[in-house]
């Protein structure tokens, strides 16, 4: 049993507004206080971690639309002060042999102390703190999962999982100024019940290692999947397990037991993510309390404990840092990436600037992919779902020079039709996805005290489901123009252009580890290049009146 107290400060840099000429904006500061407890009870058959926290957020950087002689533009300003209070808890219990119950709970009480915004009707600054909302993050989140693993038999293991997730309503805009219907269009509270049956072959090195039969239940709608191959990264569960599995994290830049680290951390292995149906970074919302990964248009904006960024201009970083294999991912547009070969994901909560830099005021999300191994292994999967959703994944690793050099190759491809209807073009399959991820690694061990890991990666994503807009009660500027056509029903929209995100990311990194008597010296050198383009029809009609791109 361990209790801890933690105080931390966060810092997010200031900058200039790329779309207008003004004095720019100042840095924002955050101070966090946290009390936590971590425990393993009943001969380590129950793991229970909980934390309460208080956050003082000053000089908040908020995005505001400003009207000018050449039209409207968005500026970032220091407009806010806020306080956050909350509690989080996570547990995992081994009830009987093979039967595990896990769950989480998150609650955040947030209050603006100051929210200055310019009223376009009077051009005066007004304080709307009493009526403003925090965007894209829920006040309450909860999850529970019951999983049963049957004893292994000669050809494999059968597992069943029943999972429930809940989040309270979320708002998409902070104020009524500029968005008069904001109170009428929040994202409603949502519950999700999911059932999953998995058969895993006994040999992890089989190329056709796993078969899954999936069944999902969401509200009153039932969706069933076909028999398909599926791969899950991570270590397989062992027979006769009599305690919860040990978890090792590197949140403090060294390998430690999760229960020994005085930081609130949510950890999910590749196997756990696969069993929970998490395939993209945005899906983490379902398995991490107090975490929501939403999007503003094509931009991915993580929120941890209500701390997030509304900024979407080029060069503006989010205030939750995202890392892949120790390399910072700065571009919000390219951070909606798929997770085909994950070893483990760690979500670190609260300011993490000491070890993870200036833009980790809300926390950090660390994604670790599978490294090469010296034992030949491979996995392949093929999934098919509704709306012609086809996902193929493959992973291969093994020795190239015995004991000295090993390599791995991971490939992911998804092609999916959309489910939106364009009433102008008469199409029912708008909003599809085409995604490709390729990652190659070389692991070299020239001496017993030296290890080199070279990683090359390529991610290409075309997403037509980023910003298809529909109107609420015909609320669009297009209604003022004759011949305008606009949609008002769910999953329908009208557009004069195709809305999409097209991003390509090239990654390269070299990690070097040198062991000495006093410890290990590690170095990471990386190169990231992102090419991205997205379009957005802002008037939600067949007329070409308002366009972003």
N, C-alpha and C positions, 0 to 999 in steps of 0.2 A: 504494500500500500504506500503510495506516495502522494503528498500534497505539495503544491508549489504556488508561488506568487510571482507575477511577472509584470513589469512596467516597460513599455517600449514607445518610441516615437517614430513617426513616419514622415517622409518628405517627398513631395511630388513637384518636379521642376516647373517653373513658369515658362512663358514663351511669348510669341507674337502671333497674331491672327493672320493667316496666310491670305485670307480673302478680303481683307480690308486694311486700311491704314489707321492705326491708333497706337496707344501707348502699350499695348499688350496686356499681360496679366502676370500677377505675382505667384510665387510658389504657394502650395497649400500645405498645412501642417496638421498632424494627427497625433494625439497622445492616447495610449491604450493602457488600461489596468485590467489584470486578469487573475482570478483565483481558480485553481483547478485541483482535481484529484484523479488519480489513476490507480486502479486496483485489479487484482486477480484473486478470486475467491473460490472456495470449495475445491481445493486441490487443483487450481487453475482450470476449472471447468467453466468459469464465468469471468469474462473481462468486462469491466465497467469503467468508463472514463467520462468525466463531466467537468464543465467549466462555466463560470459566470464572468461577465466582462462589462466594462464601461469604457466608452470611447468619446473623446472630445475632439471634434473636427472643426478646424478654423480655416478661414480664407478658402472655402470650397470653390473649386473651379467648375462653373456651370456654363452650359451653352445656351445662348439666347439668339433669337432671330431679330435682325435689325433691318428696318426698311430704309432704302436709300434711293437716290435718283436713278440708279440703274437696276432697281429691283431689290429683292430681299436677299440677305446673306446671314450667315451665322457667325457670331463672335463668342469667344471664351472670355468670361469675366470672373473676378473674385466676388461672388455674390452671396455666399452662404456661411452660416455657422450652424452646427448640429451636434446633438448628443445621441449616443446609442447605448442602450442597456439590454443585456440579453443573457440567455442560458443555453447551453448545448449539452447533450448527453448521447453517448453511443455505447452499445453493449453487444456482446457475442456470448452465447451460452451453449455448451454441449449438453443437451438434455439427456440423451441416451446414446448408445453407440450408433453413429451414423446420422443422428438427428440433431440439427443445429438451428437455433433461433437467434436472429440478430435484428437490430433496429437502431433507430436514431431519432432525436427530437431536437428541433431548433426553434427558439423564440427570440425575436428582436423587437424592442420598444424604441422607436426612433422619433426624434422631435427636432424640427428646425427651430433654431433660436433666432436666425436672421436669414431672410431670403429676399434680396433686392433684385428687382426686375424692372425694366423700362416699359412703361405702359405705352403702346403705340398710339393710343388715342390722344394722350396728353403729352407724350415724350418726357414724362417725369418718372423718376425712380420711386417705386413703391415697395413696401415690405409686405410680402404675402406669406410669411412664415406660418401664420395660423391656419392657412388653407392649403399649403403646398404638400405634395406627396413625394415620397422617395420612389424612384422609377426602377422597374425591372427586377425588384427584389421583394420577396414575400415576407410577411410578418411571422408566419408560422410554417414550418416544414416538419414532416414526420415520415418515417418509413419503418416497415417491419417485413422480415422474410423468414420463412420456415423452409428448411432444406433437409431432405433425407437422402442419404447415399446408401444404397443396398450393398451388402458385402460383395466383393469382387468375385467373379467366377472366371472360367478359363478364357473367355474371349473378351471380357471387358467388365464395365460397371455401369449400372443404371442409377440415375439420380433424378429426383423430382424437386421442384422449387415453386413455392407460392409466395408472391411478393405484393405488398401494398405500399403505395406512395401517395402523399397528400401535400399540397401547398395551398396557402391562402391566396386571395386575389392580389394581383399586381397592377400597377398603373404604368402607362407608357409615356405620359407627359407629366411634368411636375406641377404645373399651374393651369388655371383657367384662362389666363391672359395669353392670347394667341391660339388657344385650343379650348374654345367655350364648351365643347362636348366632352371634356376630359372625364368628368364624373360619370358620364353615361357609357363609356367604352373601356372600362378596366378589363383586364383578363380575369375571368371569374375563377373562384376557387375550384380546384380540380383534384379528383381522386383517380388513381389508376390501380387496377388489380390485374396482375399478370401471372399466368401459370406456364411452367416450362418443364418439359421432360427431356432428359439428355442421356444418350448412351455413349460411353467412351470406351474405345478399345483398350485392351490391357497394355499394349506396347505404345509408348509415346513416340517411338521412332517410325511407326507405320506412316506411310505417305497418305493413306486415307484413314486418319486416326479417329474421327469422331462423327457421329451421326446425331442429328437433333430432330425432335418433333416438337414444334413450338405451338403454343396456343395462347392467345392474348385476350384478355377481357378488359375493356376500357369503358367505364360507365355502363351503359346498357348495350353496347355494341360488341359483338364477338367476332374476332378475326382468327382464322386458323391458318397455319403454314403447312407447306408440303414437307415430306421427308427429304432432308437435305444434309449434306456434309457440313460440318462446322468445326472450327479450330479454336481452342482456348489456350492462351499462353499461360505460363506460370507452372508452379509445382503442383502435381496431382495430389489429391488427398490419399492418405495411407490407410490401410485397414487397421482396425483395432485402436483408433485414435482415442485416448482417454483424457485429453486436455485440449484447450483451444490452441490453435497453431501459433507458434512464435512469430512475431513480426519485427523485422529489422528495417530501420530507416536511416537516412543520411541527412536529416533536417539541419544538423549542426556541422555539416561537411565532414562527418565521420560516421562510421557504422555503429549504431547503438540500438538497443531494444526500444521499441515504441514506448514501453511503460517506464523507461528511465529518462525520457526526454521531457523537460518542463515546458512543453509547447502543446497547444491543442492541434492535433494532426488527425486527419482522416486518411487512411491508407486502404487502397484496393489493389489486389494482385491482378495479373492478367486473367487468371482463372476466374476470380470473383467477378471481374468486369464482364467476361463472356457469359457467365451464368446469369448476370443481371441484365443482359441485353445492351450493355453500354458499348457502342461502336464508334462514337464521335465525341470530341471534347465536350460538346454542348450537352451530352447525355449525363455528365457527371452530376447534374442537378438531382438526379434520382437517388444517388447513393451517398451524398455528402450533406450533412445538416448545415443550414445557414449559408449554403452556396447556391448561387443561380448563375448560369452562363447563358445569357440572352444575347440578342443582337439588335443593333440600331441600323436598319437597312442591312448592308453587307458587312457591317463591322461587328466583330465578336467582342462583347464587353462582360467579362466576369465580374461577379459581385460576391464578396465574402463578408458576412456579418453586416450587410447593408452598405459597405464601402465600395464605391464603384465610380466610374467616369462616364459622363455624358458626351465627352468630346469625340468627334469623328473626323476632324480635319487631319490632313496628312501631317505627320510629324508629332502628333499628340499621342503619347503613350497611355495605356490604361493604368490604373493604380493597383491592379493585381497582376503580378509578373508571371509569365508563362515560360517554362523552360522545357526543352526536349534534350535529353541526354546532357544536361548541364549547360546548354546553349540558350541564351535569352532570345525569345521570339517577340520582336517589338511591333510587328505590323498587325493591326487589328483585323484587317481584311483577310489575311491568310491564316488566322488562328482558329478557324472552324475546320480542323483537320481530323482525318479518320485515324483510328487506333488499331491497326491490323496486327502488330507484333509487340504488344506491350508486356513488359516484365512487371512493372508496378507503377502506380500513380500515388503521389503524396500531395495532399492539400494542406498547406501550412497556414494557420489562421492568425490574424493580428499582424502588426507591422513587422516586416522581415528585412528592413533596410540594412542592418549590420552585415548580413551575409549575402543578401540578394539585391542590393542596390537601391537607388533612390525611388524607383517607381513600384515599390512593393508595400505601399502604405496599408492596403487591405489584406495582403498576404501573398502567397506564392503557390503556383500549381506546377509540380515537377513531374514530368513524364519520362520514364525510363523504358527504353526498348530493349529487346533481347540482344545480348552480346553473343558472339561466336563461341562455340564449344568444341572440344576436341573429340567428342563422341558423335558419330554420324547420326543426325536426326532430321526429321522433316515432317511437315504437316501441310495438308491441302484441304480446302473447304469450298463448297459451292452452295450458296443460299438463293432461294427464290421466294419472292413475296408479292403481295398485291401491287397493282399498277406497274407490272412488268419490272419489278425491282430485282435485279440480278447482282449478286455480290460474289466475287471469286477472290480467294486469298491463298497464298502459298508461302511457306517458310522452309528454307533448307540451310543446314549448317553442318560443318565437319572439319576435320584436319586437312591442311594442305602440306604442311611439313610436320611430321610427328613431334608433338611436344613443343614446337617452336612457332608454328604459324597456323591459324585457323581462320575460316571465313564463313560468312553467312549472307544470304540473300532473301529479302522479303518483298513480296509483290502483292498489291491490292488493286482491285478494279471494281467499280460499281457503275451500273447503268440503270437508271430508273426513270419511268415516265412520271409526269406530274399528275395532280388530281384537281387542278384549278380549271375553271371554264372561262375562256375569253369570249365574251358575248359579241365582240366586234368581229373577230376572226372566225367565230363558231367552232373553236377547238376545245376539246375536253381533257387534253393531256398537257396543259401548260404547267411549268414549274418543275421540270425534270432535273436530274443530277447526273453528271458524268465526272467520275473521280478516279484518279490514278495515283498510287503511292508506290515508289520503289526505293528500297533502302539496302545498301550493301555495306558490309563491315569486314575489316581485316584486323585480327588480333595477333600481335607479335610479342613473343617472350624471348628476346635474345639472350637474357641472363635471368638468373633467379631473382634478382633485385630490380629488374626493369621490365615494364610492360607498356606497349604502345597499342592504341586503339584508333584506327582510321575509319571514319564514317562518311559515306557519300549518300545524299538523299535527293529525291525528286518528288515533288507533289504538284499535281495539276488538278484543278477543280473548276468545273463549269456548273454553276448553280442557278437555276431559273426560279428558285423559290425564295429569293431574298426580300424583294419589296413589291409584290403585286398588291396594289392598293384598291380597296373598295370604299365607297362612301357610306356615311352614316346619315340617313335621312336626306340623301341628295346634297350633303354639305360639301360642295366643291365649287371652285370658281367657274368651272365649265358650265354650270347651270345658267349663267348669265349670257351664254352665247347660243344662238339658234343652231339646231342640229346636233347638239351635244348628246352623247350616249354614255351613260355611266351605270355601274352595277351597284345593287344594294343588298344582294343576298350573300350569305356565307359561301366561300369558295368560288365566287364569281367576281370578275373584274373586267374593266374596259381599258384599253390602252392604245395609244398611237405608236408605241415603240415596244420592243421586247425588253422586259426587265431581266437582268441577269448579272451575275458576278463571274468573272473569268480571272483566275489567279494561277500563277505558276511560281513555285518556290524551288530554288536550288540551294542545297545545304552541303557544307563540308566542314568536318571538324577533326582534330587530332588531340587525343587525350594521352598524356604521358604520366606514368606513375613510377616513382623512384623510391625504393625502400631503403631506409637507413636505420641504424641502431636506435636513433632517437624518434623515429616516426616515418611517415610517408610524405613525400613531396609530390604534389599533383599539379599538372599544367593542362589547361584547355585552350586551344587556339581554334577559332571557328570563322567561317565565312557564310553569310546568308544573303541571298538576293531574291527579292520578291518583285514580280511584275504583275500588276493587277489593274483591272478595269471593270467598272460596274456602271450600269445605267438604271435610272429610276424615273418613272413617269409620275410626276408629282401631282398632276391635276386629276388623275384617275378617270380619264375619259378618252374618247376617240379623237379629241382635238389636241394639237401639239402646243399647249399653252405654257406648261411648267415642266422643266426637264432637268434632271441632275445627271452628271456623268463626267 
